[in-house]
Amino acid sequence: MNSKTVQVKYCLLGYGYASLIAYDKLVENNNHDDILILKNKNFSPIFTLDHENTSFSPLPIFPVKESELYNSSLFEGVSKQEPISVSFSELTNFDHTEYELKEGSLADFMIKKQGVDKNLCLGLKQWGDTMFSRPFSQVQSKIARHYISKKGNTRVGYIDGKSLFKYAVDKFDPEVLECNGVNEINIEKKEIYTDEYTIKYDKLVSTIPFSILLKLCNLESNHDDSYASAFFYFFKYEDGFKENQIIYDCDLNSDILRVFSLTDNFLLTQLRSDKYGEIPVEKIRDRVYELVPEIEKLEFAQELYVPMAYPLELISGASTLKSLETLKGNDVVPFGRFGQWEYSDLHELDWTLIN
Ligand SMILES: Cc1cc2nc3c(=O)[nH]c(=O)nc-3n(C[C@H](O)[C@H](O)[C@H](O)COP(=O)(O)OP(=O)(O)OC[C@H]3O[C@@H](n4cnc5c(N)ncnc54)[C@H](O)[C@@H]3O)c2cc1C
């Protein structure tokens, strides 16, 4: 079958927040028709989920009040919201000496930088006990940037159950080409091949997972591309827990990492993802009643499992680094948390890279 040819200045590969915001940045200096988002039909972004009459952003994605991104034109016309309020339950059932501590591990880093405190307990729940032996260098970097650095990190809450990022991207109307997946990318010819289309581009910005991009471009890699998942139970309730509050659960025996009230009647619990499929709903419901004693008529709504949520190790490895240089030299820009394989938030991305 002959494929149809499409020619554009910028091709944005992947359809998530990073691609949509990149579209907004590019359209400031380019024509709408110069920019094309290439979307794989088989991978839907999780911007919102629905439960009965509630539509909600399932991932706790908050803009940072002090950031350049939040203060940019992206949020023009988006209503203001208060910062989230954060609290911690009492540190219980946690004895770090039960684990063998390896030098250079994430736990070693946290103890040296923050001491033995609630963060170490939460880290153990989020990353599992291998944090006592493996570096998880991406997580170390994130802790240094977000919690040890003195940079402002005030997180702005949801409106009506939705992340402000969702309202920001809803304003855009980019050209989107849907396909069943990319077969190959020829970076010298600057062409992307799908079953139906050949897309010729001047510059390619890719937000799809970095290892997949390298394979499509026939480039070698030898970095550690392991990742952690995220797991959630959502509950509706009648009263007793106002919107935009986060409670971090510092009891090691509880499977909850944090509870976040998306609205006055709907919450998410982020759970230990290493226990995916094994956590009884009743156990979580009982623990939420303990954490928020005023809450009334808690009722399970649904669950969500996100297999690839957090990159764990920084990119190293000679052949991957060489491939990165090759990509750059051929106007291919890996971009975003999964595109760059960096445990980063949207406000930390260098948006000048895409121009
Ligand atoms: C629990 C949690 C909390 C978070 N909190 C925040 C926060 O507070 N602030 C913040 O800025 N960010 C936060 N994030 C990160 C947030 O998810 C990212 O910043 C944001 O979604 C990145 O957008 P993206 O477009 O780069 O990635 P995505 O939306 O994941 O898009 C990646 C693209 O790759 C495609 N893709 C995925 N897998 C494949 C595959 N196998 N083959 C081909 N294509 C594929 C997808 O379809 C999509 O097009 C959080 C994430 C999690 C899991």
The ligand as a Tripos MOL2 file, in Angstrom:
@<TRIPOS>MOLECULE
LIG
   53    58     1     0     0
SMALL
NO_CHARGES

@<TRIPOS>ATOM
      1 C1          1.8570    9.9140   40.7290 C.3       1 LIG1
      2 C2          2.3780   10.9620   39.8030 C.ar      1 LIG1
      3 C3          2.4320   12.2810   40.2140 C.ar      1 LIG1
      4 C4          2.9120   13.2860   39.3740 C.ar      1 LIG1
      5 N1          2.9330   14.5760   39.8080 N.ar      1 LIG1
      6 C5          3.3310   15.5710   38.9780 C.ar      1 LIG1
      7 C6          3.2830   16.9550   39.3570 C.ar      1 LIG1
      8 O1          2.8830   17.3040   40.4750 O.2       1 LIG1
      9 N2          3.6850   17.8890   38.4550 N.ar      1 LIG1
     10 C7          4.1130   17.5480   37.2040 C.ar      1 LIG1
     11 O2          4.4470   18.4320   36.4170 O.2       1 LIG1
     12 N3          4.1660   16.2600   36.8280 N.ar      1 LIG1
     13 C8          3.7960   15.2650   37.6670 C.ar      1 LIG1
     14 N4          3.8260   13.9650   37.2750 N.ar      1 LIG1
     15 C9          4.4080   13.6480   36.0070 C.3       1 LIG1
     16 C10         3.4440   13.8380   34.8970 C.3       1 LIG1
     17 O3          2.8100   12.6190   34.6540 O.3       1 LIG1
     18 C11         4.2610   14.3010   33.7590 C.3       1 LIG1
     19 O4          4.9470   15.5050   34.0500 O.3       1 LIG1
     20 C12         3.4280   14.5520   32.5350 C.3       1 LIG1
     21 O5          2.3630   13.6610   32.3730 O.3       1 LIG1
     22 C13         4.3980   14.4070   31.4220 C.3       1 LIG1
     23 O6          3.7530   14.5110   30.2270 O.3       1 LIG1
     24 P1          4.3730   13.8060   28.9860 P.3       1 LIG1
     25 O7          3.6160   14.2970   27.8360 O.co2     1 LIG1
     26 O8          5.8570   13.9650   28.9770 O.co2     1 LIG1
     27 O9          4.1330   12.2510   29.2710 O.3       1 LIG1
     28 P2          2.9110   11.3550   28.9310 P.3       1 LIG1
     29 O10         1.6280   12.0420   29.0800 O.co2     1 LIG1
     30 O11         3.0970   10.0560   29.6500 O.co2     1 LIG1
     31 O12         3.1320   11.1320   27.3850 O.3       1 LIG1
     32 C14         4.1480   10.3130   26.8820 C.3       1 LIG1
     33 C15         3.8060    9.8970   25.4730 C.3       1 LIG1
     34 O13         4.3880    8.6330   25.2240 O.3       1 LIG1
     35 C16         3.4250    7.7400   24.7040 C.3       1 LIG1
     36 N5          3.7860    6.3880   25.0880 N.ar      1 LIG1
     37 C17         3.7980    5.8740   26.3260 C.ar      1 LIG1
     38 N6          4.1840    4.5780   26.2740 N.ar      1 LIG1
     39 C18         4.4250    4.3150   24.9690 C.ar      1 LIG1
     40 C19         4.8560    3.1780   24.2710 C.ar      1 LIG1
     41 N7          5.1110    2.0380   24.9160 N.pl3     1 LIG1
     42 N8          4.9940    3.2640   22.9240 N.ar      1 LIG1
     43 C20         4.7440    4.4110   22.2800 C.ar      1 LIG1
     44 N9          4.3450    5.5170   22.8880 N.ar      1 LIG1
     45 C21         4.1820    5.4710   24.2190 C.ar      1 LIG1
     46 C22         2.1440    8.2050   25.3450 C.3       1 LIG1
     47 O14         1.0460    7.7710   24.6420 O.3       1 LIG1
     48 C23         2.3060    9.7050   25.2380 C.3       1 LIG1
     49 O15         2.0120   10.0820   23.9380 O.3       1 LIG1
     50 C24         3.3560   12.9460   38.0970 C.ar      1 LIG1
     51 C25         3.2980   11.6060   37.6560 C.ar      1 LIG1
     52 C26         2.8160   10.6260   38.5030 C.ar      1 LIG1
     53 C27         2.7570    9.2200   38.0110 C.3       1 LIG1
@<TRIPOS>BOND
     1     1     2 1
     2     2     3 ar
     3     2    52 ar
     4     3     4 ar
     5     4     5 ar
     6     4    50 ar
     7     5     6 ar
     8     6     7 ar
     9     6    13 1
    10     7     8 2
    11     7     9 ar
    12     9    10 ar
    13    10    11 2
    14    10    12 ar
    15    12    13 ar
    16    13    14 ar
    17    14    15 1
    18    14    50 ar
    19    15    16 1
    20    16    17 1
    21    16    18 1
    22    18    19 1
    23    18    20 1
    24    20    21 1
    25    20    22 1
    26    22    23 1
    27    23    24 1
    28    24    25 2
    29    24    26 1
    30    24    27 1
    31    27    28 1
    32    28    29 2
    33    28    30 1
    34    28    31 1
    35    31    32 1
    36    32    33 1
    37    33    34 1
    38    33    48 1
    39    34    35 1
    40    35    36 1
    41    35    46 1
    42    36    37 ar
    43    36    45 ar
    44    37    38 ar
    45    38    39 ar
    46    39    40 ar
    47    39    45 ar
    48    40    41 1
    49    40    42 ar
    50    42    43 ar
    51    43    44 ar
    52    44    45 ar
    53    46    47 1
    54    46    48 1
    55    48    49 1
    56    50    51 ar
    57    51    52 ar
    58    52    53 1
@<TRIPOS>SUBSTRUCTURE
     1 LIG1         1 GROUP 0 **** ****
